């Protein structure tokens, strides 16, 4: 399945289509307005295309173990062009390195503000400046290579043709300050002075440095050479690409408004640092051997805790730790395949979600235990203690659940499970800190949570756990019970729960998170849930079935190895925001746990 390629520099991200068009680029940050928004509209909403003058076959692949994307065009007579795309680490800058024996057209049409504000264009000696007439920002283009004279019309309508040769096209975002603009133009002019050097072999210059950067990041994890090696590497690279370099925050996905169902209304903005998603991702990174990335994420969230109120005042933050203020519809965008509305922001920022403290404390305990870093825990102990105390006082309340149901707050079983996790892990850490009184108090409260779950969240007829008290609804999140140590995977009550989930929510190797919600029937399987199923099977000793699920989950990836939040059961296409941290971290955890049972190097 062909879909988009993913570029990142740890500050922002871009999506490149199978035709090598850059159709999505929010800049300067992941959660900024986009300057290329063809993803949610058409060329009028902004894109950066480089394509052959005559028809050619197109193929794409990542440079091995990197987030550098290579697109190859092959003409009928065998001549070819290779285009390498990457985002410069440390700068809000897109680079496109073209080596071609074919004439290639260029169409550069940035439109600011999610495709709303047309740019004012001014030519320079090395390229052009595209300014936002309504705000202080601009894009500076510089071109190195044997390019013909440039005109604004030719550049914007795709009639500017590059003859065979080697080119560097650099597009840098700047604040629209005249001094900064002049400096950027001068700096890019110096970088692009003269023809770009052709390497004797392989890659060179900034391109080679970018490849090296991602390979060094991948080397932070323990090596793995098992049967899912490519899925392991791509999943790690996606998680690294979704990590904000400044502080270790991890976003859920780099896009907004890609639909869960074509033509439906389930379009959300995922470009924020969810506590839950990031905690799951940090757990996967720690399990892979990269404890430093895990620690950076933990510190980011610990520094965002409110010790006077709910520890996490919202379920997610901007990447700088500030709160999101609601959502708005981008009414001028037609949406991906006419799926509307498109949204900026996320109204779930106002929800109470009681599971997130447990998600976080579980990973914190894993980190302290694996890294033997009690000094880190000691430094943040007042914050951690306040967090566990808040859970002790509030676990009986209703919430929106991990699924972020709108206007349907209840005492969800998974939320109470995670309150139990918060209290039990808090008690463990209190013992490490020598606070026996707090440990005893929290363990006693955890027993009360467990007693409530057992008394209220079990279907009286079937003897299995349910989504919420008073219902017979099944929920894939119940698969997490043995993964967090609440109940053994072979406990009779959990076995009945698993059998019910297999009957009602599992199709082949794919798992629906539930069958319906406030917006109607769930259209497509939720890929993270398949990884939960595989991990449960591993705990039950069903390794062949676990491997079959992992194979099936990996098979949902695009030709570039990327996973969406859901997979379309009819077409196999990714659905939801893309690429999705949930799906990649889930696949990574399943691979690591499977390999741990074999003694494979690196636990994966």
PLY file of the C-alpha trace (Angstrom):
ply
format ascii 1.0
element vertex 604
property float x
property float y
property float z
element edge 603
property int vertex1
property int vertex2
end_header
0.00 0.00 0.00
1.48 3.34 -1.08
0.82 6.35 1.09
2.92 9.21 2.43
6.53 9.27 3.52
7.41 10.85 6.86
10.23 13.37 7.38
11.27 14.87 10.71
13.99 16.92 12.32
12.72 16.58 15.89
11.07 20.00 15.75
8.59 19.64 12.93
7.61 17.04 10.34
6.61 16.83 6.69
4.73 14.29 4.58
5.87 13.46 1.05
3.42 11.77 -1.31
4.12 8.83 -3.62
4.52 11.42 -6.41
7.28 13.18 -4.37
5.04 16.15 -3.59
5.55 17.66 -0.15
1.89 17.99 0.83
2.15 18.71 4.56
4.60 20.86 6.49
3.67 22.73 9.67
6.50 25.07 10.57
8.42 25.93 12.69
6.96 23.34 15.11
4.92 20.16 14.89
1.85 22.04 16.12
2.33 25.19 14.01
0.07 26.15 11.09
1.11 24.44 7.87
2.56 26.09 4.77
1.88 23.01 2.60
-1.64 21.66 3.11
-2.42 19.75 -0.09
-2.86 16.74 2.22
-6.20 18.20 3.32
-7.12 19.88 0.07
-5.47 20.35 -3.32
-2.62 22.30 -4.91
-4.36 25.57 -4.11
-3.66 24.89 -0.43
0.09 24.57 -0.88
2.63 21.98 -2.00
6.20 21.55 -3.24
6.37 19.24 -6.26
9.36 18.00 -8.26
8.37 15.68 -11.09
9.55 14.53 -14.54
8.57 16.46 -17.64
7.63 13.14 -19.30
5.89 10.12 -17.74
8.09 7.90 -15.59
7.78 5.04 -13.13
8.12 6.13 -9.52
9.35 4.20 -6.50
10.25 5.24 -2.96
12.36 3.92 -0.12
14.05 5.27 2.95
17.82 5.42 3.00
18.46 2.48 5.31
18.05 3.19 9.01
17.21 6.85 8.52
14.33 9.27 8.04
15.74 10.39 4.68
13.35 9.53 1.84
14.60 8.65 -1.66
12.24 8.87 -4.64
13.41 7.33 -7.92
11.91 8.22 -11.32
12.68 5.95 -14.27
11.73 6.97 -17.83
10.81 4.55 -20.61
14.30 4.87 -22.10
15.97 3.94 -18.79
17.10 7.42 -17.77
16.45 8.16 -14.13
16.29 10.82 -11.46
16.82 10.36 -7.73
15.39 12.83 -5.23
16.46 12.73 -1.58
14.26 14.60 0.89
15.01 15.45 4.51
14.44 18.08 7.17
17.58 19.70 8.54
18.19 18.88 12.19
18.44 22.09 14.20
16.76 24.33 11.60
13.22 24.82 10.28
14.46 23.79 6.85
13.48 21.35 4.11
16.18 20.09 1.74
15.66 18.33 -1.57
18.74 16.89 -3.29
18.10 16.01 -6.92
20.41 14.02 -9.19
18.80 13.64 -12.60
19.31 12.63 -16.18
15.75 13.69 -16.89
14.31 17.18 -17.29
12.37 17.83 -14.07
9.62 20.33 -13.36
9.38 22.25 -10.12
6.20 23.64 -8.61
6.62 25.50 -5.33
3.44 27.02 -3.94
3.46 27.68 -0.19
0.19 28.95 1.26
0.35 30.11 4.87
-2.16 29.47 7.66
-3.27 25.96 6.65
-3.74 26.89 3.00
-5.57 30.16 3.63
-3.07 33.00 3.02
-1.35 33.28 -0.37
2.33 34.21 -0.25
3.87 37.38 -1.64
6.82 36.31 -3.80
10.06 38.13 -4.46
12.89 36.69 -6.55
16.48 36.66 -5.29
19.76 35.83 -6.99
19.68 32.23 -5.70
15.91 31.66 -5.56
12.95 33.45 -3.99
11.37 34.70 -0.78
7.75 33.80 0.00
6.31 36.13 2.64
3.10 35.92 4.61
1.44 39.32 4.08
-0.64 38.90 7.24
2.02 37.76 9.72
5.72 37.98 10.43
6.98 34.89 8.67
8.51 33.88 5.35
10.10 31.02 3.44
13.43 31.52 1.70
14.28 29.29 -1.28
17.84 28.81 -2.51
18.81 26.62 -5.46
22.26 25.28 -6.33
22.92 23.67 -9.69
22.66 24.42 -13.41
19.16 25.88 -13.10
17.76 28.19 -15.80
16.54 31.70 -14.94
13.60 31.69 -12.56
10.26 33.49 -12.83
7.53 33.69 -10.24
4.88 32.34 -12.59
7.02 29.41 -13.73
7.90 28.43 -10.18
4.33 28.59 -8.93
2.61 26.89 -11.88
5.13 24.07 -12.41
6.55 25.24 -15.73
10.06 25.87 -14.35
12.18 23.03 -15.77
15.52 21.84 -14.40
17.75 20.25 -17.07
19.76 17.11 -16.26
22.26 17.73 -13.48
22.66 17.79 -9.72
20.71 20.27 -7.60
20.19 21.27 -3.99
16.88 22.99 -3.27
16.76 24.45 0.24
13.62 25.95 1.74
14.07 27.66 5.11
11.40 29.14 7.37
12.19 32.47 9.05
10.37 35.14 10.98
9.68 37.93 8.51
12.20 40.31 9.97
14.16 42.20 7.31
17.46 41.63 9.05
16.83 37.91 9.53
15.57 37.66 5.96
18.70 39.29 4.58
20.88 37.02 6.74
19.02 33.92 5.59
19.27 34.91 1.95
23.00 35.57 2.32
23.62 32.34 4.24
21.75 30.22 1.73
23.47 32.01 -1.14
26.83 31.08 0.35
25.74 27.46 0.79
24.53 27.22 -2.79
27.32 29.18 -4.49
28.64 27.18 -7.43
27.48 23.74 -8.57
26.86 21.14 -5.84
29.67 18.65 -5.60
28.83 15.18 -6.83
30.04 12.50 -4.42
32.45 9.91 -5.74
30.42 7.22 -4.01
27.28 7.20 -1.93
25.97 10.26 -0.09
27.77 13.42 0.90
27.47 16.72 2.74
24.31 17.64 4.62
22.52 14.60 3.22
25.12 12.20 4.61
25.13 14.06 7.93
21.36 13.68 8.21
21.54 9.95 7.52
24.28 9.65 10.13
22.18 11.53 12.68
19.30 9.05 12.45
21.62 6.04 12.48
23.25 7.36 15.64
19.80 7.74 17.22
18.94 4.17 16.27
22.20 3.03 17.82
20.92 4.28 21.20
18.78 1.13 21.30
20.18 -2.34 21.79
20.83 -4.12 18.45
18.23 -6.48 17.07
18.56 -8.78 14.05
15.43 -10.91 14.37
12.63 -11.65 11.92
11.01 -8.22 12.36
14.19 -6.20 12.10
12.82 -3.70 9.55
9.64 -3.12 11.59
11.77 -2.68 14.72
14.00 -0.08 13.06
11.21 1.86 11.35
9.13 1.96 14.52
12.04 3.33 16.53
12.78 5.92 13.84
9.15 7.03 13.83
9.21 7.44 17.62
12.46 9.39 17.41
10.94 11.51 14.65
7.92 12.29 16.84
10.15 13.39 19.74
10.62 17.12 20.28
14.38 17.60 20.49
14.24 20.56 22.85
12.75 18.72 25.83
11.94 15.08 24.98
8.17 15.56 24.55
6.63 12.91 22.28
3.68 13.77 20.04
0.93 11.33 19.07
1.19 11.93 15.31
2.49 14.70 13.00
-0.84 15.46 11.31
-4.30 16.80 11.92
-7.62 15.75 10.41
-6.72 12.57 8.56
-10.02 10.69 8.91
-10.65 7.48 10.79
-13.39 6.82 8.21
-13.50 8.35 4.73
-16.37 10.80 4.50
-17.02 10.70 8.23
-16.47 13.29 10.95
-13.83 11.54 13.09
-11.03 13.96 12.28
-8.85 15.19 15.14
-5.60 17.10 15.68
-2.92 14.76 17.12
0.12 17.05 16.98
0.41 17.32 20.75
2.22 15.57 23.58
-0.37 13.20 25.05
0.56 11.89 28.49
-0.78 8.45 27.65
0.72 8.11 24.18
4.04 9.52 25.28
4.18 7.26 28.34
3.53 4.21 26.16
6.24 5.42 23.77
8.72 6.06 26.59
8.07 2.54 27.91
8.86 1.13 24.46
12.05 3.18 24.17
13.20 2.09 27.62
12.37 -1.54 26.79
14.46 -1.15 23.62
17.41 -0.03 25.72
17.23 3.72 25.22
16.76 4.88 28.80
17.96 8.41 28.01
15.02 9.14 25.70
12.72 7.70 28.34
14.22 9.91 31.02
13.91 13.05 28.86
10.20 12.42 28.35
9.66 11.73 32.04
11.42 14.96 32.99
9.30 16.91 30.49
6.10 15.72 32.13
7.35 15.94 35.71
8.17 19.58 35.03
4.57 20.10 33.84
2.83 18.71 36.94
0.43 20.86 38.95
1.02 19.87 42.60
-1.98 21.90 43.85
-4.68 20.34 41.64
-5.01 17.46 39.19
-1.38 16.58 38.51
-1.89 16.69 34.76
-4.44 19.49 34.24
-5.06 18.29 30.69
-4.55 14.94 28.93
-1.98 16.52 26.60
0.16 19.60 26.11
1.77 21.62 23.39
5.33 20.42 22.83
6.60 23.30 24.98
4.48 22.16 27.94
1.77 24.83 27.65
-1.93 23.96 27.58
-4.05 23.64 24.44
-7.10 25.89 24.45
-9.87 24.00 22.70
-10.24 23.41 18.98
-11.47 25.24 15.88
-12.62 24.10 12.48
-10.63 25.03 9.37
-13.71 25.56 7.25
-11.91 26.53 4.04
-10.27 23.10 3.69
-12.22 20.39 1.82
-10.48 17.66 3.83
-8.68 14.46 2.93
-10.88 12.79 0.31
-13.67 15.22 1.23
-13.69 14.20 4.91
-14.73 17.21 6.94
-14.36 19.10 9.18
-10.63 19.73 9.44
-9.57 20.84 12.89
-6.81 22.70 14.70
-6.49 22.03 18.42
-8.40 19.38 20.33
-11.42 19.81 22.59
-10.41 16.75 24.61
-7.99 19.13 26.35
-10.87 19.94 28.72
-11.66 16.34 29.63
-10.90 14.56 32.86
-9.00 11.37 32.05
-8.14 9.41 35.17
-5.84 6.86 33.57
-2.99 9.18 32.64
-1.32 9.39 36.05
-1.14 5.60 36.11
0.24 5.47 32.57
2.98 7.86 33.62
3.84 6.35 37.02
4.14 2.88 35.52
6.82 4.10 33.12
8.55 6.17 35.79
8.91 3.06 37.96
10.18 1.06 34.97
12.79 3.73 34.26
14.03 4.02 37.86
14.23 0.25 38.15
16.01 -0.37 34.85
18.35 2.63 34.97
18.91 2.30 38.75
18.41 6.04 38.91
16.94 6.67 42.34
18.61 10.09 42.36
16.19 11.11 39.59
13.25 9.85 41.64
14.56 11.57 44.77
14.80 14.88 42.91
11.16 14.67 41.76
9.73 12.85 44.79
7.58 15.77 46.05
5.93 15.91 42.62
5.45 12.14 42.45
4.03 12.02 45.98
1.50 14.76 45.15
0.47 12.85 42.02
-0.20 9.59 43.85
-2.03 11.40 46.65
-4.35 13.05 44.12
-5.18 9.65 42.63
-5.87 8.28 46.13
-8.47 10.99 46.70
-10.12 11.05 43.25
-10.15 7.53 41.77
-13.90 7.09 42.45
-14.83 9.89 40.00
-16.05 9.45 36.42
-14.01 10.39 33.38
-13.91 10.30 29.57
-11.68 7.17 29.44
-8.60 6.64 27.35
-10.87 6.74 24.28
-11.78 10.36 25.03
-15.52 9.85 24.73
-17.25 13.20 24.43
-20.18 13.88 26.81
-20.15 10.30 28.11
-18.27 10.34 31.39
-18.51 7.15 33.45
-16.40 5.19 35.96
-14.61 3.23 33.23
-12.92 0.00 34.21
-9.68 0.82 32.42
-9.47 4.19 34.17
-9.86 2.49 37.54
-7.30 -0.11 36.52
-4.82 2.68 35.87
-5.64 4.31 39.21
-4.76 0.94 40.75
-1.51 1.02 38.77
-0.77 4.55 40.00
-1.25 3.52 43.61
0.69 0.25 43.43
3.61 1.80 41.56
3.51 4.79 43.86
3.77 2.42 46.82
6.79 0.67 45.29
8.53 3.98 44.73
7.64 5.17 48.25
9.43 2.10 49.62
12.47 2.98 47.52
12.35 6.46 49.04
12.01 5.08 52.58
8.46 6.42 53.04
6.82 3.36 54.58
3.76 5.29 55.78
2.87 6.50 52.26
3.53 3.05 50.82
1.11 1.41 53.26
-1.56 4.07 52.70
-1.38 3.73 48.91
-1.38 -0.07 48.96
-4.50 -0.04 51.10
-6.21 2.31 48.65
-5.12 0.13 45.71
-6.86 -2.81 47.41
-10.03 -0.70 47.61
-9.80 0.08 43.89
-9.35 -3.59 43.08
-12.27 -4.60 45.27
-14.47 -2.05 43.48
-13.47 -3.34 40.05
-14.18 -6.94 41.05
-17.53 -6.00 42.57
-18.86 -3.69 39.85
-17.04 -4.30 36.54
-17.82 -7.97 35.90
-20.69 -9.14 33.71
-22.92 -11.26 35.99
-23.94 -13.64 33.24
-20.68 -14.13 31.39
-18.22 -13.66 34.23
-15.95 -11.36 32.22
-14.77 -7.81 32.77
-16.74 -5.04 31.06
-15.99 -1.52 29.86
-17.89 0.17 32.69
-20.16 -0.87 35.58
-23.75 -1.52 34.61
-22.94 -2.43 31.00
-22.12 -5.61 29.10
-19.87 -3.68 26.70
-16.47 -5.12 25.83
-13.39 -2.95 25.43
-9.99 -3.87 23.99
-8.35 -1.85 26.79
-9.27 -4.72 29.12
-6.42 -6.62 27.46
-4.08 -4.39 29.45
-5.05 -5.98 32.78
-2.33 -8.68 32.75
0.16 -6.37 31.04
0.08 -4.13 34.13
0.12 -7.04 36.57
-3.44 -6.55 37.79
-4.38 -10.16 37.09
-2.45 -13.17 35.72
-3.05 -13.80 32.01
-4.30 -17.30 32.84
-6.74 -16.23 35.56
-10.18 -17.71 34.81
-11.96 -14.35 34.85
-9.43 -12.81 32.47
-9.54 -15.89 30.25
-13.30 -15.42 29.91
-12.69 -11.74 29.12
-10.16 -12.63 26.44
-12.50 -15.20 24.91
-15.30 -12.63 24.79
-12.99 -10.07 23.15
-11.85 -12.67 20.62
-15.49 -13.39 19.74
-16.69 -9.80 19.56
-13.73 -7.53 18.72
-11.13 -9.64 16.89
-11.22 -10.21 13.13
-8.30 -12.32 11.98
-5.35 -10.67 13.71
-6.91 -7.21 13.89
-8.75 -5.87 16.92
-11.47 -3.26 17.24
-11.12 -1.13 20.37
-14.93 -1.36 20.84
-17.90 -1.77 18.55
-19.55 1.64 18.89
-19.34 5.01 20.63
-21.11 8.40 20.66
-20.40 8.83 16.93
-21.71 5.43 15.89
-20.15 2.13 14.92
-16.36 1.82 14.91
-15.45 1.50 11.25
-11.95 0.01 11.37
-9.62 -1.97 13.64
-7.36 -0.10 16.06
-3.81 -1.27 15.45
-2.43 -0.73 18.95
-4.98 -3.24 20.26
-3.48 -5.98 18.09
-0.16 -5.50 19.87
-1.95 -5.85 23.22
-3.43 -9.13 22.00
-0.02 -10.45 20.94
1.48 -9.52 24.31
-1.35 -11.30 26.16
-0.75 -14.41 24.07
2.94 -14.29 25.00
2.02 -14.23 28.68
-0.16 -17.27 28.12
2.64 -19.13 26.36
0.87 -19.00 22.99
3.95 -17.93 21.03
2.83 -19.13 17.61
-0.40 -17.19 17.88
1.51 -14.14 19.12
3.88 -14.34 16.14
0.91 -14.60 13.78
-0.58 -11.42 15.27
2.76 -9.58 15.05
3.14 -10.67 11.42
-0.37 -9.43 10.70
0.24 -6.13 12.44
3.50 -5.54 10.56
1.68 -6.35 7.31
-0.61 -3.34 7.84
2.34 -1.01 7.17
2.66 0.94 3.95
5.38 0.21 1.42
7.59 2.55 3.49
6.93 0.65 6.71
4.63 3.25 8.26
1.44 2.60 10.25
-1.71 4.63 10.71
-3.94 4.58 13.76
-6.39 2.22 12.03
-6.35 0.10 8.91
-9.17 0.12 6.37
-10.62 -3.38 6.29
-11.66 -3.05 2.65
-8.60 -1.41 1.10
-5.78 -1.96 3.59
-5.07 1.79 3.56
-4.00 3.54 6.77
-6.71 5.54 8.47
-6.47 8.25 11.10
-3.52 10.52 11.71
-0.27 9.28 10.23
2.19 7.90 11.10
0.80 7.00 14.49
2.99 6.64 17.59
0.47 4.25 19.19
0.73 1.72 16.37
4.52 1.83 16.09
5.18 1.65 19.82
2.74 -1.23 20.09
4.47 -3.16 17.33
7.84 -2.41 18.91
6.74 -3.64 22.35
5.32 -6.86 20.89
8.53 -7.54 18.97
10.68 -6.84 22.04
8.62 -9.09 24.30
8.53 -11.90 21.75
12.29 -11.74 21.33
12.85 -11.59 25.09
11.39 -15.07 25.27
14.01 -16.25 22.77
16.93 -14.50 24.43
17.44 -12.37 21.32
20.02 -9.59 21.75
18.46 -6.37 22.87
15.22 -7.95 24.03
13.82 -7.37 20.56
0 1
1 2
2 3
3 4
4 5
5 6
6 7
7 8
8 9
9 10
10 11
11 12
12 13
13 14
14 15
15 16
16 17
17 18
18 19
19 20
20 21
21 22
22 23
23 24
24 25
25 26
26 27
27 28
28 29
29 30
30 31
31 32
32 33
33 34
34 35
35 36
36 37
37 38
38 39
39 40
40 41
41 42
42 43
43 44
44 45
45 46
46 47
47 48
48 49
49 50
50 51
51 52
52 53
53 54
54 55
55 56
56 57
57 58
58 59
59 60
60 61
61 62
62 63
63 64
64 65
65 66
66 67
67 68
68 69
69 70
70 71
71 72
72 73
73 74
74 75
75 76
76 77
77 78
78 79
79 80
80 81
81 82
82 83
83 84
84 85
85 86
86 87
87 88
88 89
89 90
90 91
91 92
92 93
93 94
94 95
95 96
96 97
97 98
98 99
99 100
100 101
101 102
102 103
103 104
104 105
105 106
106 107
107 108
108 109
109 110
110 111
111 112
112 113
113 114
114 115
115 116
116 117
117 118
118 119
119 120
120 121
121 122
122 123
123 124
124 125
125 126
126 127
127 128
128 129
129 130
130 131
131 132
132 133
133 134
134 135
135 136
136 137
137 138
138 139
139 140
140 141
141 142
142 143
143 144
144 145
145 146
146 147
147 148
148 149
149 150
150 151
151 152
152 153
153 154
154 155
155 156
156 157
157 158
158 159
159 160
160 161
161 162
162 163
163 164
164 165
165 166
166 167
167 168
168 169
169 170
170 171
171 172
172 173
173 174
174 175
175 176
176 177
177 178
178 179
179 180
180 181
181 182
182 183
183 184
184 185
185 186
186 187
187 188
188 189
189 190
190 191
191 192
192 193
193 194
194 195
195 196
196 197
197 198
198 199
199 200
200 201
201 202
202 203
203 204
204 205
205 206
206 207
207 208
208 209
209 210
210 211
211 212
212 213
213 214
214 215
215 216
216 217
217 218
218 219
219 220
220 221
221 222
222 223
223 224
224 225
225 226
226 227
227 228
228 229
229 230
230 231
231 232
232 233
233 234
234 235
235 236
236 237
237 238
238 239
239 240
240 241
241 242
242 243
243 244
244 245
245 246
246 247
247 248
248 249
249 250
250 251
251 252
252 253
253 254
254 255
255 256
256 257
257 258
258 259
259 260
260 261
261 262
262 263
263 264
264 265
265 266
266 267
267 268
268 269
269 270
270 271
271 272
272 273
273 274
274 275
275 276
276 277
277 278
278 279
279 280
280 281
281 282
282 283
283 284
284 285
285 286
286 287
287 288
288 289
289 290
290 291
291 292
292 293
293 294
294 295
295 296
296 297
297 298
298 299
299 300
300 301
301 302
302 303
303 304
304 305
305 306
306 307
307 308
308 309
309 310
310 311
311 312
312 313
313 314
314 315
315 316
316 317
317 318
318 319
319 320
320 321
321 322
322 323
323 324
324 325
325 326
326 327
327 328
328 329
329 330
330 331
331 332
332 333
333 334
334 335
335 336
336 337
337 338
338 339
339 340
340 341
341 342
342 343
343 344
344 345
345 346
346 347
347 348
348 349
349 350
350 351
351 352
352 353
353 354
354 355
355 356
356 357
357 358
358 359
359 360
360 361
361 362
362 363
363 364
364 365
365 366
366 367
367 368
368 369
369 370
370 371
371 372
372 373
373 374
374 375
375 376
376 377
377 378
378 379
379 380
380 381
381 382
382 383
383 384
384 385
385 386
386 387
387 388
388 389
389 390
390 391
391 392
392 393
393 394
394 395
395 396
396 397
397 398
398 399
399 400
400 401
401 402
402 403
403 404
404 405
405 406
406 407
407 408
408 409
409 410
410 411
411 412
412 413
413 414
414 415
415 416
416 417
417 418
418 419
419 420
420 421
421 422
422 423
423 424
424 425
425 426
426 427
427 428
428 429
429 430
430 431
431 432
432 433
433 434
434 435
435 436
436 437
437 438
438 439
439 440
440 441
441 442
442 443
443 444
444 445
445 446
446 447
447 448
448 449
449 450
450 451
451 452
452 453
453 454
454 455
455 456
456 457
457 458
458 459
459 460
460 461
461 462
462 463
463 464
464 465
465 466
466 467
467 468
468 469
469 470
470 471
471 472
472 473
473 474
474 475
475 476
476 477
477 478
478 479
479 480
480 481
481 482
482 483
483 484
484 485
485 486
486 487
487 488
488 489
489 490
490 491
491 492
492 493
493 494
494 495
495 496
496 497
497 498
498 499
499 500
500 501
501 502
502 503
503 504
504 505
505 506
506 507
507 508
508 509
509 510
510 511
511 512
512 513
513 514
514 515
515 516
516 517
517 518
518 519
519 520
520 521
521 522
522 523
523 524
524 525
525 526
526 527
527 528
528 529
529 530
530 531
531 532
532 533
533 534
534 535
535 536
536 537
537 538
538 539
539 540
540 541
541 542
542 543
543 544
544 545
545 546
546 547
547 548
548 549
549 550
550 551
551 552
552 553
553 554
554 555
555 556
556 557
557 558
558 559
559 560
560 561
561 562
562 563
563 564
564 565
565 566
566 567
567 568
568 569
569 570
570 571
571 572
572 573
573 574
574 575
575 576
576 577
577 578
578 579
579 580
580 581
581 582
582 583
583 584
584 585
585 586
586 587
587 588
588 589
589 590
590 591
591 592
592 593
593 594
594 595
595 596
596 597
597 598
598 599
599 600
600 601
601 602
602 603
